[in-house]
């Protein structure tokens, strides 16, 4: 069976749209997973900040969170 040019273009267009939709879904899923992991890490660091002694300077107390964000957002 020989496809006419119009049929071929329609088929290729449909395949491209399907591939793009699948890729979009995978990207959204990946970004959502990364965001959830980042949120958990930030929450842990915030909990540690809450328990920091008053004798610790704010700049020193926030440093672990800043390093965490630097490493995580470096990707």
C-alpha positions as CSV (number, residue, x, y, z in Angstrom):
1,X,0.0,0.0,0.0
2,X,1.3,3.4,-1.0
3,X,0.4,6.4,1.2
4,X,-0.5,9.7,-0.5
5,X,1.5,12.7,0.5
6,X,-1.4,14.1,2.5
7,X,-1.9,10.9,4.4
8,X,1.9,10.7,5.1
9,X,1.9,14.2,6.4
10,X,-1.1,13.6,8.6
11,X,0.4,10.4,10.0
12,X,3.8,12.1,10.7
13,X,2.0,15.1,12.3
14,X,0.0,12.7,14.6
15,X,3.1,10.8,15.6
16,X,4.9,14.0,16.4
17,X,2.0,15.3,18.5
18,X,1.9,12.0,20.3
19,X,5.6,12.1,21.0
20,X,5.5,15.7,22.2
21,X,2.6,14.9,24.5
22,X,4.5,11.9,26.0
23,X,7.6,14.0,26.4
24,X,5.7,16.8,28.1
25,X,4.2,14.3,30.5
26,X,7.6,12.8,31.4
27,X,9.0,16.3,31.9
28,X,6.1,17.3,34.2
29,X,6.5,14.1,36.2
30,X,10.3,14.6,36.6
31,X,9.9,18.2,37.7
32,X,7.2,17.3,40.2
33,X,9.4,14.6,41.7
34,X,12.3,17.0,42.0
35,X,10.2,19.6,43.6
36,X,8.9,17.2,46.1
37,X,12.4,16.1,47.0
38,X,13.5,19.7,47.3
39,X,10.6,20.5,49.5
40,X,11.5,17.7,51.9
41,X,15.1,18.8,52.1
42,X,14.1,22.4,52.7
43,X,11.7,21.4,55.4
44,X,14.4,19.4,57.2
45,X,16.7,22.4,57.2
46,X,13.9,24.7,58.4
47,X,13.2,22.3,61.3
48,X,16.9,22.5,62.3
49,X,16.8,26.3,62.1
50,X,13.9,26.4,64.6
51,X,16.0,24.5,67.1
52,X,19.2,26.6,66.8
53,X,20.5,28.1,70.0
54,X,20.3,31.9,70.3
55,X,24.0,32.1,70.6
56,X,24.4,31.0,67.0
57,X,24.6,33.9,64.5
58,X,21.8,34.0,61.9
59,X,24.4,33.9,59.1
60,X,25.9,30.7,60.6
61,X,22.5,29.1,61.3
62,X,21.3,29.6,57.7
63,X,24.5,28.3,56.1
64,X,23.5,24.6,55.9
65,X,20.3,25.5,54.1
66,X,22.1,27.7,51.7
67,X,24.7,25.0,50.9
68,X,21.8,22.5,50.4
69,X,20.1,24.8,47.9
70,X,23.3,25.5,46.1
71,X,24.0,21.8,45.6
72,X,20.4,20.9,44.7
73,X,19.8,23.8,42.3
74,X,23.2,23.3,40.6
75,X,21.7,20.6,38.4
